Amino acid sequence: MGKIKKIFRQISCNHFDADLIRWHWTHGPMGNDPASVEAEYRCNDCEKMVYMHLYGKEACEWAKAMRDYKKV
């Protein structure tokens, strides 16, 4: 029964209270796709992993601002 409650909590959660776990530069599945930043967050309310992808200028600004903070 606990598993059902956890799944329902993850579905109904807005994931506003999340902590950055790690981030890194990545490419798409074809290997030659443009580089993007993938940031991995964990929601503090429901413990679900949430991923954010940034491309282009936003990705460069993210990397410049974050530098080596939690970079993998």
Secondary structure, DSSP 8 states (H G I E B T S, - for coil): -HHHHHHHHHHH----SEEEEEEEEE--TTSSS--EEEEEEEETTT--EEEEEEEHHHHHHHHHHHTTTTB-
